[in-house]
Every structure is written in structure tokens, then in C-alpha cells.
């Protein structure tokens, strides 16, 4: 992960079960487990406001 990655405190990897090892890279839209290397794509929510 690059320098802009954010540590996701309190979350557990669904593959290996390790706690506090997930990092979010908002530029690439990825979450990565630093224990087992599993990655997942994120889908940003685009909220449309009613006028």
C-alpha cells in the first residue's frame, strides 16, 4: 500500500480472521489484509440529494 493508505482499526479479515490488519487505499479503491494478502474492491456510495 502507498503512503495514502488508511489503517482500518477494529476490523477483522474475513479470510484469515486476523484483527487490525486491514488497510484502505482510497485512490485505488482497495482494502488489503497485511496478514494474508487478500484484497477486496470497494464501491464508493454516490449519494444523490433530493432538491
PDB file of N, CA, C and O in Angstrom, chain B, residues numbered from 101:
ATOM      1  N   UNK B 101       0.842  -1.180   0.000  1.00  0.00           N
ATOM      2  CA  UNK B 101       0.000   0.000   0.000  1.00  0.00           C
ATOM      3  C   UNK B 101       0.888   1.244   0.000  1.00  0.00           C
ATOM      4  O   UNK B 101       2.026   1.224   0.468  1.00  0.00           O
ATOM      5  N   UNK B 102       0.343   2.295  -0.526  1.00  0.00           N
ATOM      6  CA  UNK B 102       1.111   3.537  -0.603  1.00  0.00           C
ATOM      7  C   UNK B 102       0.955   4.366   0.666  1.00  0.00           C
ATOM      8  O   UNK B 102       0.286   3.946   1.610  1.00  0.00           O
ATOM      9  N   UNK B 103       1.568   5.532   0.686  1.00  0.00           N
ATOM     10  CA  UNK B 103       1.541   6.398   1.857  1.00  0.00           C
ATOM     11  C   UNK B 103       0.180   6.984   2.179  1.00  0.00           C
ATOM     12  O   UNK B 103      -0.016   7.508   3.275  1.00  0.00           O
ATOM     13  N   UNK B 104      -0.769   6.909   1.250  1.00  0.00           N
ATOM     14  CA  UNK B 104      -2.096   7.466   1.484  1.00  0.00           C
ATOM     15  C   UNK B 104      -3.075   6.442   2.055  1.00  0.00           C
ATOM     16  O   UNK B 104      -4.245   6.764   2.264  1.00  0.00           O
ATOM     17  N   UNK B 105      -2.623   5.230   2.309  1.00  0.00           N
ATOM     18  CA  UNK B 105      -3.497   4.184   2.832  1.00  0.00           C
ATOM     19  C   UNK B 105      -3.906   4.497   4.271  1.00  0.00           C
ATOM     20  O   UNK B 105      -3.145   5.098   5.030  1.00  0.00           O
ATOM     21  N   UNK B 106      -5.106   4.084   4.627  1.00  0.00           N
ATOM     22  CA  UNK B 106      -5.644   4.315   5.963  1.00  0.00           C
ATOM     23  C   UNK B 106      -5.821   2.982   6.683  1.00  0.00           C
ATOM     24  O   UNK B 106      -6.388   2.040   6.128  1.00  0.00           O
ATOM     25  N   UNK B 107      -5.336   2.908   7.912  1.00  0.00           N
ATOM     26  CA  UNK B 107      -5.486   1.735   8.761  1.00  0.00           C
ATOM     27  C   UNK B 107      -6.935   1.629   9.225  1.00  0.00           C
ATOM     28  O   UNK B 107      -7.499   2.609   9.712  1.00  0.00           O
ATOM     29  N   UNK B 108      -7.546   0.454   9.081  1.00  0.00           N
ATOM     30  CA  UNK B 108      -8.933   0.238   9.496  1.00  0.00           C
ATOM     31  C   UNK B 108      -8.940  -0.462  10.853  1.00  0.00           C
ATOM     32  O   UNK B 108      -8.940  -1.690  10.930  1.00  0.00           O
ATOM     33  N   UNK B 109      -8.948   0.324  11.904  1.00  0.00           N
ATOM     34  CA  UNK B 109      -8.873  -0.171  13.280  1.00  0.00           C
ATOM     35  C   UNK B 109     -10.158  -0.887  13.689  1.00  0.00           C
ATOM     36  O   UNK B 109     -11.257  -0.407  13.414  1.00  0.00           O
ATOM     37  N   UNK B 110     -10.015  -2.026  14.340  1.00  0.00           N
ATOM     38  CA  UNK B 110     -11.157  -2.743  14.891  1.00  0.00           C
ATOM     39  C   UNK B 110     -11.849  -3.680  13.919  1.00  0.00           C
ATOM     40  O   UNK B 110     -12.860  -4.289  14.270  1.00  0.00           O
ATOM     41  N   UNK B 111     -11.327  -3.811  12.702  1.00  0.00           N
ATOM     42  CA  UNK B 111     -11.946  -4.708  11.724  1.00  0.00           C
ATOM     43  C   UNK B 111     -11.116  -5.969  11.571  1.00  0.00           C
ATOM     44  O   UNK B 111      -9.899  -5.958  11.754  1.00  0.00           O
ATOM     45  N   UNK B 112     -11.797  -7.060  11.230  1.00  0.00           N
ATOM     46  CA  UNK B 112     -11.173  -8.374  11.108  1.00  0.00           C
ATOM     47  C   UNK B 112     -11.220  -8.829   9.653  1.00  0.00           C
ATOM     48  O   UNK B 112     -12.218  -8.604   8.968  1.00  0.00           O
ATOM     49  N   UNK B 113     -10.160  -9.462   9.176  1.00  0.00           N
ATOM     50  CA  UNK B 113     -10.115 -10.024   7.830  1.00  0.00           C
ATOM     51  C   UNK B 113     -11.058 -11.224   7.765  1.00  0.00           C
ATOM     52  O   UNK B 113     -11.002 -12.105   8.624  1.00  0.00           O
ATOM     53  N   UNK B 114     -11.915 -11.261   6.760  1.00  0.00           N
ATOM     54  CA  UNK B 114     -12.878 -12.359   6.646  1.00  0.00           C
ATOM     55  C   UNK B 114     -12.226 -13.645   6.143  1.00  0.00           C
ATOM     56  O   UNK B 114     -12.827 -14.714   6.253  1.00  0.00           O
ATOM     57  N   UNK B 115     -11.020 -13.572   5.599  1.00  0.00           N
ATOM     58  CA  UNK B 115     -10.342 -14.761   5.085  1.00  0.00           C
ATOM     59  C   UNK B 115      -9.496 -15.429   6.170  1.00  0.00           C
ATOM     60  O   UNK B 115      -9.672 -16.614   6.452  1.00  0.00           O
ATOM     61  N   UNK B 116      -8.574 -14.669   6.782  1.00  0.00           N
ATOM     62  CA  UNK B 116      -7.667 -15.262   7.770  1.00  0.00           C
ATOM     63  C   UNK B 116      -8.104 -15.026   9.210  1.00  0.00           C
ATOM     64  O   UNK B 116      -7.604 -15.685  10.121  1.00  0.00           O
ATOM     65  N   UNK B 117      -9.031 -14.094   9.430  1.00  0.00           N
ATOM     66  CA  UNK B 117      -9.549 -13.838  10.771  1.00  0.00           C
ATOM     67  C   UNK B 117      -8.687 -12.929  11.626  1.00  0.00           C
ATOM     68  O   UNK B 117      -9.000 -12.703  12.795  1.00  0.00           O
ATOM     69  N   UNK B 118      -7.602 -12.401  11.064  1.00  0.00           N
ATOM     70  CA  UNK B 118      -6.713 -11.530  11.838  1.00  0.00           C
ATOM     71  C   UNK B 118      -7.386 -10.187  12.115  1.00  0.00           C
ATOM     72  O   UNK B 118      -8.094  -9.643  11.268  1.00  0.00           O
ATOM     73  N   UNK B 119      -7.149  -9.673  13.306  1.00  0.00           N
ATOM     74  CA  UNK B 119      -7.739  -8.409  13.741  1.00  0.00           C
ATOM     75  C   UNK B 119      -6.745  -7.270  13.544  1.00  0.00           C
ATOM     76  O   UNK B 119      -5.547  -7.439  13.767  1.00  0.00           O
ATOM     77  N   UNK B 120      -7.247  -6.113  13.126  1.00  0.00           N
ATOM     78  CA  UNK B 120      -6.444  -4.889  12.976  1.00  0.00           C
ATOM     79  C   UNK B 120      -5.303  -5.028  11.964  1.00  0.00           C
ATOM     80  O   UNK B 120      -4.192  -4.562  12.217  1.00  0.00           O
ATOM     81  N   UNK B 121      -5.571  -5.664  10.822  1.00  0.00           N
ATOM     82  CA  UNK B 121      -4.554  -5.802   9.774  1.00  0.00           C
ATOM     83  C   UNK B 121      -5.046  -5.286   8.423  1.00  0.00           C
ATOM     84  O   UNK B 121      -4.380  -5.485   7.407  1.00  0.00           O
ATOM     85  N   UNK B 122      -6.211  -4.622   8.403  1.00  0.00           N
ATOM     86  CA  UNK B 122      -6.777  -4.154   7.140  1.00  0.00           C
ATOM     87  C   UNK B 122      -6.400  -2.705   6.867  1.00  0.00           C
ATOM     88  O   UNK B 122      -6.396  -1.866   7.767  1.00  0.00           O
ATOM     89  N   UNK B 123      -6.083  -2.430   5.605  1.00  0.00           N
ATOM     90  CA  UNK B 123      -5.714  -1.099   5.157  1.00  0.00           C
ATOM     91  C   UNK B 123      -6.564  -0.723   3.962  1.00  0.00           C
ATOM     92  O   UNK B 123      -6.798  -1.547   3.079  1.00  0.00           O
ATOM     93  N   UNK B 124      -7.029   0.517   3.927  1.00  0.00           N
ATOM     94  CA  UNK B 124      -7.827   1.043   2.826  1.00  0.00           C
ATOM     95  C   UNK B 124      -6.967   1.962   1.975  1.00  0.00           C
ATOM     96  O   UNK B 124      -6.351   2.897   2.485  1.00  0.00           O
ATOM     97  N   UNK B 125      -6.929   1.694   0.687  1.00  0.00           N
ATOM     98  CA  UNK B 125      -6.272   2.581  -0.272  1.00  0.00           C
ATOM     99  C   UNK B 125      -7.377   3.272  -1.058  1.00  0.00           C
ATOM    100  O   UNK B 125      -7.909   2.691  -2.005  1.00  0.00           O
ATOM    101  N   UNK B 126      -7.740   4.512  -0.683  1.00  0.00           N
ATOM    102  CA  UNK B 126      -8.876   5.180  -1.326  1.00  0.00           C
ATOM    103  C   UNK B 126      -8.623   5.550  -2.784  1.00  0.00           C
ATOM    104  O   UNK B 126      -9.579   5.681  -3.548  1.00  0.00           O
ATOM    105  N   UNK B 127      -7.371   5.723  -3.192  1.00  0.00           N
ATOM    106  CA  UNK B 127      -7.083   6.069  -4.584  1.00  0.00           C
ATOM    107  C   UNK B 127      -7.359   4.903  -5.525  1.00  0.00           C
ATOM    108  O   UNK B 127      -7.887   5.100  -6.620  1.00  0.00           O
ATOM    109  N   UNK B 128      -7.009   3.696  -5.109  1.00  0.00           N
ATOM    110  CA  UNK B 128      -7.255   2.512  -5.936  1.00  0.00           C
ATOM    111  C   UNK B 128      -8.570   1.831  -5.601  1.00  0.00           C
ATOM    112  O   UNK B 128      -9.008   0.944  -6.333  1.00  0.00           O
ATOM    113  N   UNK B 129      -9.210   2.232  -4.501  1.00  0.00           N
ATOM    114  CA  UNK B 129     -10.467   1.610  -4.107  1.00  0.00           C
ATOM    115  C   UNK B 129     -10.284   0.189  -3.612  1.00  0.00           C
ATOM    116  O   UNK B 129     -11.119  -0.674  -3.884  1.00  0.00           O
ATOM    117  N   UNK B 130      -9.199  -0.066  -2.887  1.00  0.00           N
ATOM    118  CA  UNK B 130      -8.884  -1.407  -2.401  1.00  0.00           C
ATOM    119  C   UNK B 130      -8.761  -1.444  -0.886  1.00  0.00           C
ATOM    120  O   UNK B 130      -8.323  -0.486  -0.250  1.00  0.00           O
ATOM    121  N   UNK B 131      -9.164  -2.584  -0.330  1.00  0.00           N
ATOM    122  CA  UNK B 131      -8.869  -2.902   1.066  1.00  0.00           C
ATOM    123  C   UNK B 131      -7.950  -4.116   1.019  1.00  0.00           C
ATOM    124  O   UNK B 131      -8.236  -5.085   0.316  1.00  0.00           O
ATOM    125  N   UNK B 132      -6.851  -4.067   1.762  1.00  0.00           N
ATOM    126  CA  UNK B 132      -5.880  -5.154   1.747  1.00  0.00           C
ATOM    127  C   UNK B 132      -5.586  -5.634   3.157  1.00  0.00           C
ATOM    128  O   UNK B 132      -5.444  -4.833   4.081  1.00  0.00           O
ATOM    129  N   UNK B 133      -5.495  -6.957   3.314  1.00  0.00           N
ATOM    130  CA  UNK B 133      -5.085  -7.566   4.578  1.00  0.00           C
ATOM    131  C   UNK B 133      -3.572  -7.736   4.546  1.00  0.00           C
ATOM    132  O   UNK B 133      -3.037  -8.379   3.643  1.00  0.00           O
ATOM    133  N   UNK B 134      -2.883  -7.167   5.522  1.00  0.00           N
ATOM    134  CA  UNK B 134      -1.427  -7.273   5.571  1.00  0.00           C
ATOM    135  C   UNK B 134      -0.976  -8.593   6.180  1.00  0.00           C
ATOM    136  O   UNK B 134       0.223  -8.870   6.203  1.00  0.00           O
ATOM    137  N   UNK B 135      -1.887  -9.406   6.668  1.00  0.00           N
ATOM    138  CA  UNK B 135      -1.543 -10.718   7.216  1.00  0.00           C
ATOM    139  C   UNK B 135      -1.512 -11.773   6.109  1.00  0.00           C
ATOM    140  O   UNK B 135      -0.523 -12.492   5.966  1.00  0.00           O
ATOM    141  N   UNK B 136      -2.594 -11.869   5.324  1.00  0.00           N
ATOM    142  CA  UNK B 136      -2.697 -12.924   4.311  1.00  0.00           C
ATOM    143  C   UNK B 136      -2.614 -12.405   2.882  1.00  0.00           C
ATOM    144  O   UNK B 136      -2.484 -13.197   1.949  1.00  0.00           O
ATOM    145  N   UNK B 137      -2.686 -11.077   2.692  1.00  0.00           N
ATOM    146  CA  UNK B 137      -2.572 -10.504   1.360  1.00  0.00           C
ATOM    147  C   UNK B 137      -3.867 -10.421   0.572  1.00  0.00           C
ATOM    148  O   UNK B 137      -3.864  -9.966  -0.572  1.00  0.00           O
ATOM    149  N   UNK B 138      -4.965 -10.850   1.157  1.00  0.00           N
ATOM    150  CA  UNK B 138      -6.259 -10.784   0.471  1.00  0.00           C
ATOM    151  C   UNK B 138      -6.619  -9.334   0.174  1.00  0.00           C
ATOM    152  O   UNK B 138      -6.408  -8.456   1.011  1.00  0.00           O
ATOM    153  N   UNK B 139      -7.164  -9.078  -1.021  1.00  0.00           N
ATOM    154  CA  UNK B 139      -7.607  -7.735  -1.373  1.00  0.00           C
ATOM    155  C   UNK B 139      -9.077  -7.767  -1.759  1.00  0.00           C
ATOM    156  O   UNK B 139      -9.600  -8.792  -2.196  1.00  0.00           O
ATOM    157  N   UNK B 140      -9.722  -6.645  -1.593  1.00  0.00           N
ATOM    158  CA  UNK B 140     -11.131  -6.504  -1.964  1.00  0.00           C
ATOM    159  C   UNK B 140     -11.334  -5.121  -2.562  1.00  0.00           C
ATOM    160  O   UNK B 140     -10.750  -4.141  -2.100  1.00  0.00           O
ATOM    161  N   UNK B 141     -12.165  -5.053  -3.593  1.00  0.00           N
ATOM    162  CA  UNK B 141     -12.516  -3.767  -4.192  1.00  0.00           C
ATOM    163  C   UNK B 141     -13.612  -3.111  -3.385  1.00  0.00           C
ATOM    164  O   UNK B 141     -14.484  -3.787  -2.839  1.00  0.00           O
ATOM    165  N   UNK B 142     -13.566  -1.798  -3.311  1.00  0.00           N
ATOM    166  CA  UNK B 142     -14.630  -1.052  -2.640  1.00  0.00           C
ATOM    167  C   UNK B 142     -15.441  -0.314  -3.689  1.00  0.00           C
ATOM    168  O   UNK B 142     -14.926   0.040  -4.750  1.00  0.00           O
ATOM    169  N   UNK B 143     -16.696  -0.088  -3.392  1.00  0.00           N
ATOM    170  CA  UNK B 143     -17.574   0.658  -4.289  1.00  0.00           C
ATOM    171  C   UNK B 143     -18.033   1.898  -3.538  1.00  0.00           C
ATOM    172  O   UNK B 143     -18.788   1.793  -2.571  1.00  0.00           O
ATOM    173  N   UNK B 144     -17.583   3.077  -3.974  1.00  0.00           N
ATOM    174  CA  UNK B 144     -17.989   4.299  -3.267  1.00  0.00           C
ATOM    175  C   UNK B 144     -19.480   4.558  -3.431  1.00  0.00           C
ATOM    176  O   UNK B 144     -20.058   4.318  -4.491  1.00  0.00           O
ATOM    177  N   UNK B 145     -20.079   5.046  -2.375  1.00  0.00           N
ATOM    178  CA  UNK B 145     -21.503   5.367  -2.406  1.00  0.00           C
ATOM    179  C   UNK B 145     -21.666   6.779  -2.949  1.00  0.00           C
ATOM    180  O   UNK B 145     -21.070   7.726  -2.437  1.00  0.00           O
ATOM    181  N   UNK B 146     -22.467   6.905  -3.974  1.00  0.00           N
ATOM    182  CA  UNK B 146     -22.737   8.226  -4.541  1.00  0.00           C
ATOM    183  C   UNK B 146     -24.138   8.631  -4.125  1.00  0.00           C
ATOM    184  O   UNK B 146     -25.132   8.184  -4.698  1.00  0.00           O
ATOM    185  N   UNK B 147     -24.194   9.473  -3.136  1.00  0.00           N
ATOM    186  CA  UNK B 147     -25.484   9.906  -2.599  1.00  0.00           C
ATOM    187  C   UNK B 147     -26.054  11.015  -3.465  1.00  0.00           C
ATOM    188  O   UNK B 147     -25.395  12.019  -3.732  1.00  0.00           O
ATOM    189  N   UNK B 148     -27.273  10.818  -3.890  1.00  0.00           N
ATOM    190  CA  UNK B 148     -27.964  11.850  -4.653  1.00  0.00           C
ATOM    191  C   UNK B 148     -28.969  12.519  -3.733  1.00  0.00           C
ATOM    192  O   UNK B 148     -29.831  11.869  -3.143  1.00  0.00           O
ATOM    193  N   UNK B 149     -28.837  13.833  -3.625  1.00  0.00           N
ATOM    194  CA  UNK B 149     -29.726  14.579  -2.739  1.00  0.00           C
ATOM    195  C   UNK B 149     -30.967  15.022  -3.494  1.00  0.00           C
ATOM    196  O   UNK B 149     -30.895  15.414  -4.659  1.00  0.00           O
ATOM    197  N   UNK B 150     -32.107  14.955  -2.815  1.00  0.00           N
ATOM    198  CA  UNK B 150     -33.346  15.457  -3.400  1.00  0.00           C
ATOM    199  C   UNK B 150     -33.367  16.974  -3.283  1.00  0.00           C
ATOM    200  O   UNK B 150     -32.973  17.531  -2.258  1.00  0.00           O
ATOM    201  N   UNK B 151     -33.825  17.636  -4.329  1.00  0.00           N
ATOM    202  CA  UNK B 151     -33.868  19.104  -4.278  1.00  0.00           C
ATOM    203  C   UNK B 151     -35.228  19.618  -3.890  1.00  0.00           C
ATOM    204  O   UNK B 151     -35.429  20.829  -3.802  1.00  0.00           O
TER     205      UNK B 151
END
